[in-house]
Amino acid sequence: MIMLSVKNPEIAFVGWNPFQLLHVRSLIEALPGACFILEKRKDYASQFDADLLADPDVPVLIWPQSKMRQLDGMFDIIVCQTPFTGIQHFQNTKIAMIQYGYAKEPHNYGAWRSLADLNLVYGRFAADKIKHFSPVEVIGNPRYDSWQDDGFQAAARKKFERIIDNNRRTVLYAPTWGYLSSVDEYLHVVYELSKKYNVLVKMHHNTELLEPSRRDRMDLARVSHFGANDSLLELLAVSDLLISDYSGAIFDSIFCRKPVVLLDIDIQQKVGNKIDEYSLEYARRSELGCLVSKPSELFSAVSKTLNDSAIALTKVEELRAELFNDSPDATKRASDALTALASGAYIPNQIHSYIRNAMLELYSSKEELARAKRKAKRQQGQG
């Protein structure tokens, strides 16, 4: 295999919401000349904090959704977390995908992964799921490098010292969004915890952007609220326990060795779309944390888990080792892998190519169908 020498390839990261930018900021900082392309969908760009968009170390370029195809050939590599508009048309720019979480496996390990020339993943578990679709490299999570920095947790405690009563334990509620969210059923009892604990609420970024009615209900003064522009890792640094439901925050908490309380809702009729019988947060739920089946059980579950936190963490340690490469310098491993990709080091095998071609045909068929529908609608309007 002949590899070109590309010492500093031109690399861009693509996303459309604040979570995606926060997820890759440290990696952009580490790559000379790298930038973040904010795919402008509706008015979501307005949801970004101004500081995020004005950071000189992480340049942000706001780009129209309708013109995403024009980026093909402008960079050596584009890195995404989920498919961006027009991804199927890219031929001159290599595509790398970086894992963004462990929840909701039907999407996370979907055949769209075959559109990547390389998938960067957190650990062995994800690699085994994705290796059928494209070349894969286990790098860990670059975002977690800051967690292993000696000063990170101290800085987080300093940042939130005004809202943390040091005489109380701190619990963090980070629910998912959509029909798997526990907000509607459990929010009131989460707020009741504030009688005994510091309560922090981290709203899911899609709730903030796409669920205005649910978002408006999550704004009571007696707890501290955070949103899409806030760092989950910083909040975990000052928390003693995470409360969640089916969110990817579960796995962030497991990495950070914070015990988890899981709120159950009735999802039996919903399995198979966002979540299926194989998804970790469903199939191995009892291993991940203390289960709560109804709101009245929450207070006792939090108290028990805090008292037995060492037991809870020991229970999940074996799974943690399977999910994460937690050795330092994930950012460097990611940077090295992207440089190698630009140099031609990763070549799809026969099966990867078959699946990718099938996906490209599917995308093409969907585009043709959409064009036909638009044409029929125009003709109907003219008639």
Stockholm file with secondary structure:
# STOCKHOLM 1.0

chainA/1-383         MIMLSVKNPEIAFVGWNPFQLLHVRSLIEALPGACFILEKRKDYASQFDADLLADPDVPVLIWPQSKMRQLDGMFDIIVCQTPFTGIQHFQNTKIAMIQYGYAKEPHNYGAWRSLADLNLVYGRFAADKIKHFSPVEVIGNPRYDSWQDDGFQAAARKKFERIIDNNRRTVLYAPTWGYLSSVDEYLHVVYELSKKYNVLVKMHHNTELLEPSRRDRMDLARVSHFGANDSLLELLAVSDLLISDYSGAIFDSIFCRKPVVLLDIDIQQKVGNKIDEYSLEYARRSELGCLVSKPSELFSAVSKTLNDSAIALTKVEELRAELFNDSPDATKRASDALTALASGAYIPNQIHSYIRNAMLELYSSKEELARAKRKAKRQQGQG
#=GR chainA/1-383 SS CCCCCCSSCCEEEEESSHHHHHHHHHHHHHSTTCEEEEEECTTGGGGSCHHHHTCTTSCEEEEEGGGGGGGTTTSSEEEESSCCTTGGGCCSSEEEEECCCSSCHHHHTSGGGGGCSEEEESSHHHHHHHTTTSCEEECCCGGGGTTTSTTHHHHHHHHTGGGCCTTSCEEEECCCCGGGCCHHHHHHHHHHGGGTSEEEEECCHHHHHHCHHHHHHSCCTTSEEECTTSCHHHHHHTCSEEEESSCTHHHHHHHTTCCEEEECCCCTTTTTSSSCTTCHHHHTHHHHSEEECSGGGHHHHHHHHHHTHHHHHHHHHHHHHHHCCCSSCHHHHHHHHHHHHHTTCCCCCHHHHHHHHHHHHHHHHHHHHHHHHHHHHHHHHHC
#=GC SS_cons         CCCCCCSSCCEEEEESSHHHHHHHHHHHHHSTTCEEEEEECTTGGGGSCHHHHTCTTSCEEEEEGGGGGGGTTTSSEEEESSCCTTGGGCCSSEEEEECCCSSCHHHHTSGGGGGCSEEEESSHHHHHHHTTTSCEEECCCGGGGTTTSTTHHHHHHHHTGGGCCTTSCEEEECCCCGGGCCHHHHHHHHHHGGGTSEEEEECCHHHHHHCHHHHHHSCCTTSEEECTTSCHHHHHHTCSEEEESSCTHHHHHHHTTCCEEEECCCCTTTTTSSSCTTCHHHHTHHHHSEEECSGGGHHHHHHHHHHTHHHHHHHHHHHHHHHCCCSSCHHHHHHHHHHHHHTTCCCCCHHHHHHHHHHHHHHHHHHHHHHHHHHHHHHHHHC
//
